[in-house]
Amino acid sequence: MEDNFDLIVIGTGPAGEKAAVKAAFFGKKVAIIEKQSLYGGAETITGTLPSKTLKETALFLSGKSEKGLYGVEKQLSKEASVKDFLYRKNYVMNIFSEQIHENLNRHGVTIFHGVASFKDKHHLQVDQKIIRGDYILIATGSYPYHPQEVAFDQDVIHDSDTILSLKKIPESLVIYGAGVIGTEYATIFATMGVKVTLLHDKGSLLPFLDDDIIKGLEDVLEEASVKVMMNESLESVTRDQDHIIVKLKSHNALKADMFLFASGRSGNVADLKLENAGLAATNRGYIEVNKTYQTKVENIYASGDVVGFPSLASTSMEQGRVAVSHMFQIHDLSSLPEAFPYGIYTIPEVSFVGKKESEMTGDYLIGKAFYSTMPRGKILGLKEGFLKLIVDKKTLTVEGVHIIGHNATELIHFGCIMVQDKKTLWNIVGQVFNFPTLHDLYKYAAYDALSQTEQNPKVKNS
């Protein structure tokens, strides 16, 4: 007899885990399939948590955040090794994988280990076993794109997965790709004292960011001695004895101890045999879905990185939950909010929500506040970073919030409420925040914007 389930989920990453647990919470019989020995997908093993842990490790080992603040210099008892660098990352990865396992067990989700493939739109084969689901959710994530011109060896020529298992801390590193992953690793390794060169085939860092934030990030990279080279394309990356040779189509050539390719990912669908279920992926392996994450086959859904943009752990979790709500008509979560935050875990962090300045069409105001002038900023010794509000001039509605600086990814959430609920500058200045905190950035930025309106006597009488 075959095993029958209300829902089968493929993948235990953020989309898969949250979908499986939600369906089980509402009384559904749920199975989940995982091909790796650890649970959690890119969130736990190769992406979100590992890289963010390395960021915190780099700050601790380097002492960057505390240098010169207290009149004494904190010294490590020995030079940091690659084992030291990876210690906390490995701990967090393993402990969080176990937490996901425990969460699935606690909710009664049946776990299958193996590679899943479709037999038809209701049946999946997991190794030698066939299981059936009324509904199936594909949450298989993505993997790093490998161009032919790069001779990956998982030793000194890495992608964004294998860099997490590096065997030594290099003296010099070339990173290709100045997107989110590339810029994060550029600041992490630079903080560790590595000589970093960041290459990009376009003319700007992270063009989806507000121009002021891009400029702030460029200043951060310059301060960290990261060499940035724009409009450069790869010709070849090869290993030559003790060095990596990076040849560019501009005829430039670079030599380094290590190379990281961080430009592009592809949907992880190769093993699924989608055609047996009446599905096909795009040429980059992504599955097309509607706003409820339903594919063209009515009982099959997909969510997370395998559906492409925005490919964030935070949105992937909610996509999985929305899919389950629609499958079983739970009516608790019909869609993702229009305004959700983007977080980039560079050193310092970048985060934003809502419109950037170039997207404003009518009259608008800009309000800024700087970390270095905030009382809490002075206590922490923060010399870089700012918060920028973009405000509709007529209504004073907050249209966008952009932050670069310490804990930006935490601070943005108040901004999410402002943008999503269409709050005004008066709602910000009317709040009471603990003092001293970095949330004062919002008030000072709001007052800066208000100073440019007719409510300001100096403006009104000019």
N, C-alpha and C positions, 0 to 999 in steps of 0.2 A: 504494500500500500504506500502511496506517495504522501508526503507531508503537505498539508494545506494550510495556508496562512491568509489572513486578511490583507497583510502588507509584507512584502519582502523589500528590504533596503540593501543596496549594494554599496558598501563603503562605510566606515565608521568615523569619517571626518566630521567637521562641525555640522554640515547639512544632514548627513546620514544619522549620526547619533541623536541629534535633537528631534528629527522626524520620527525615528523609531521609538524613542522614549515617550513622545507626545501621544502617538497612536496607542501605545501600550497603556498609558495613563488613562485613556478614554475607553479602555476595555477591549481593545483589538488584539487579536493574536498576531504577533509580529516576529519576523525573523530578520536577522542582519548577517551579511556576508563580509568577511574581511580576509584578504589574501596575505597581509603582512603579519609578522609575529606580534608587533605592537599595535595598539588601537589609537585612532585619532587622525590618521592621514597626515596631510601637510601641516595641519594645525599643530600637531604634536611632534611629528617625526622630522619633517624637513623644512618647515616654514615658520609659521607664526610664533609659536612659543620658543623654539630653539634660537632663532635669530634675535628675538627680543631679549632673551636671557643673555646672549653674547654681548648685547649692547650694555646691559647692566654690569656684566663681568668686566668689560673693557673700562668702564667708568671707575669701577672699584680698583682694579689692578693698576690703572694709570694714576689714580688719585686726582684726576682732572678737575673734579667738582670741588675739591677741598684745598687745592694748592694756594698757599698764601693767606688763608682765611683766619687762622687761629694763632698765628705767630710762631708756630712750630710746624715742621714738615713731617708728615706721616710716612714712614719708610717700610716697605715690605722686607721681611727677613731674608728673602732670596729673590733672584730674578724669576719672573713668572715663566713657566714652561707651557707647552701646548696642553699638557695634562691639567694644569691649573686653569687654563683658558676654557677648556671644555668641561671641567668638572661640574659646574652648576647647570650647564646646558643638559648634560646627561642625566643629572638628578631630576630636573624638572620634567624632561621628556619621559622618563620612566615612571615617575610618580603620577603624572597626569594621565598617561596611558592606562595605568592601573585604576585610576579614578573613573575613567570612561568605562572600563570593563565592569567595575562594581556598579556603576549607574545602570548599565544594560541589564545586569543580573538582578538588581534590586527591582526593576520594573518588569521582570519576567520575559525579557526578549530572548528568543532562541538564537544562539550564535553558531554560525557555520564558518569554518576556516577553509579557504581554498579560493580558486579562481572561478568566477562566475561567468557563464555565457548563456545566451537565450536559446531555448529550443523552439519556442513560439512566444506569443505575447503574454502568456500566463505562466509558462514553465521556464525554470532556470536549471542549468546543470552546474553543480558545484563538485568539481572533480568527478567522482563516479556516482554521485547522488543527484536525483531529480526532485525538485521541490516546486510547488505551485503557489502562486499568489493572486488574489483577486486584483490587487494593485501592486505595482512594482515602482520603486523610486531608485533612479540611477544617481548615485552621489559618489562617483569614482574619482573626482578631482582632476588634477592636471599634472604634467611633468615638464621638466625643462626642455626647451627646443634645442636640438643638436645640429648645427649646420655642418656641412661636409668639410669646410675649410679649417675646422678646429679639431685637433687630434687629442680628444679627451682621453686621459689616462687614470683619472681618479687619484692621482698622486700629487702632481703639481699643475695639472691642467684640469680645472674643475668647472662644474656647473653649480647652480645654487643649492642642489641637494648634497653633492659630494663635498662641498666646501665645509659642511658641518662635521666632517670626519677627517679634517686635515691632519697630517702627521707632524707638521712643524709650523711654527710661526715664521713666515718669510720676512726677509729684510725688505723686499720690494714686491709689489703686487700690481698687475695691470688688470683692470676691470673693464669689460666691454658691456655697455648698456647703462645709461644714466637714468633709468626708470626708478621705481620705488626700491626694488631689491638692490640694484647697483649703487644707488646713493646711500642706502642704509649701510651696506658693507663697506663702502668707501670711508664713511665716518667712523665706523667701528674699528677697522684696521688702522686707520690713521691715528686714532686715539691710543692704540696699542704701540704706536711708534713706528709703524710700517710705512715705508715710502710708497704712496699710492698714486697711480695714474688712472684717471677715469676717462674712457673713450665713449663717444656717442655718435651715432650716424645722423643725428638731427642737429638743429641749430640751437636748441634750448633744453635745459633740464626740465623734466616734468611739466610739459606745457599746459596740463590741466590745472595747474596751480595759478593763483593770483600773481600778477607780475611782481608785486612788492615782496611776496614770499619767495619767489624764484630768486630775486636779487639778494634777499636775506640768506638763502641757502648757498648761493654763490659766494657770499662773503664768508660764510661758515667754512666752506671747503677751502677757500684761500687761506683763511686763518689756520686751518689744520694742515697746510702745505700739500693739499691734494692738487696734483696737476690735472686740469680738465682740458680735454681736446675734443672739440665739437666737429661735426660734419666729417667724421672719419669712418670708413668702412673697412672691414677685415678682408685681407687677401689670404692670409694663412697664419696659423698658430702651431708651432712645432717645438719639440724639445731638442735642445742642442747641448749634450753633456749636462752641465750643471745649471743651465739657464733655459729660459723660455724665450723664443724669438717670435715676436709679433710683427708681422708685415702688414702694412696698410695699403689700400689702393691709391693713396696719395703719394706712394713711394717712401713714406716715412717708415722707419723700423724701430722697434723698442725691444729692450732686453730686460728681463725681470726674473725673479726667483719663482714666481707663481702667477698663474692666470686664472681669472674667473669670468666665465661667460654668463651674463645676466640679462639676456635680451630675448624675451618671448617665452611663452609656455604653450603647450598643446593639451587638448582634452584627452583624458586617459580612457580610451574606449577600444583599444586594439583587440582586447581579449573577449569583448562582449558578444560578438557575432550579431550585431544590431539588425542585420538584414533578415534574420530569422523571425524577428518581431515586427518587421515592416518599417524599420527605422533606418536612417542614415545620418552620419555626422558630416560637418563641414570639412573642408580640406585641412583645418587645424584641429580637428577632433572635437569640436563643440557640438552640442545637441540643441536644436532650436525648440523653444518652449513659448507658451503664451504667458499672460500676466499671473496665472495661478501655477505656473511651472509644469503645466500639462503638455506633453508632446502631441504629435498628430495622431498617435495611437492612444485612444481614450483612457485606458487603464494604466498607462505608463507615464510617469513623471520624471523630471530631472531637476536637480538643484545643486548649488555650489559652483566650484570652479569649472565643472564640466559644461556649464551653460555659458561661460565667458564672463564678460564684464558684469559687476565690478570686481568679482573674485576677491572678496574680503571675508575673513572668517566670521565677522559680525553679521554681514548680510546673508552669508550662506546658512547660518543657523536659522535665521528668520525665514529664508526661502523654504527650507525643509518643513518648518512649522506651517507656513502658508499652504504648501502642497497637501499636507495631511488634513488641514482644515477643509480644503476643497474636496478631497477624496471622500471624506466621511461626513461632510456637511456639519461640521462642528460649530461654525458661525462665531468663532472667537477672534480670528485673525484673518481678514480677507485679503490684505496686501501689505507690502512694506510701506513705511512712511515715505513721503516724498523727500523729506529732508533727513538725510542720515549722514553721519560723520565719516570722513576719510582720515586715517591716521598713518603717518609715515614716521617710523621709529629711527630716524637719523639722530645724531648727537649735535645739537639739541633736536627735539621732536618738532614735527610739523603736523598740524591738523586743521581741517576747515569744514564748514557746512554752508550750504546755500550758494548764492551767486558770487562770482568774482567781479572785480571792478569793470573789466572789459565787457561783461554781459549786461551791464546796466544800460537802459535805453533812455529813460527820462532823467530829470534833474536828481542828483543824489549828493549825499554828504559822506565824508570819510572821517572817522574818529580813530585815533591811535593812542595807545599807551605802551610804555616801555618797561620791561622787567627791571631794568637798572634803577628806575626812579621809584619803584614800589617799596614800601617798608619791608615786606617779606623778601623781596628781591635783594635788598641790601643785606639783610640778615644772612641769606643764602649765598651772597657774593655773586649774583647773576649779572653778568655784564652784557649779555647778548639776548636778543629776542624782543618781540612786540606782539600785541594783539591789535587787529584792525577790524573795525566795524564798517560795513557798507549799509547805508541807510537811505531809504526813499525820502527825498527832501520835503515833499508835500505832506506825507502822512507820518513821517518819522518812524516808519516801520523798519525793523531790522531785516535786511535782505540777505546778508552774508556775514559770517564771522571767520576770520583767518588768523591763525596763531603760529608763530615759530618761537620756540623756547622751551624751557624746562617744564615737563609735565603737560605739554600742549594737548596730548591725547586724552588727558583727564579733564582739563579745563574746558574743552570744547563742548561738553555735554550741556552746560547751561546755555550755550549758544544754540544748540540744537532745539531746545525748548523755545527760545526766542524766535528762531526762524520758522519752525514748524507751526507755532501758534500765532504767528504774525504779531508779535509783541513790539512795542515801541521803545524809544529811548527812555520815556518816562517810566516804563516798567522796570528798566534796569536801574535807574537812579533811585527808584523807590524801594529797591531790595535792601535788606540788611544782611551783610556778610560778616562772618567772624573776622576779627582784626587781630593781628595782621595775617592776611592770606593773599594768595596770588589772584583770587577772584576780584580784588580791587582793580585789576586790569580792565574789567568790564566797565566799572563806574568811571574811571578816568577817561577811557575811550569814549564813553557816552557823553561825558561833559565836554570832551574835546569836540565832538560832533555838534552838540547843542550850542557851543560857543560860536558856531558859524550860522546860526539861525536868527530869525527876527526876535526870538525870545531873549536874545542877548542884547541888552541896551546899547552896547557899543556898535553892534551891527545895525540895530533898528534906527539909531540916530545918525548913522554915517551918511 
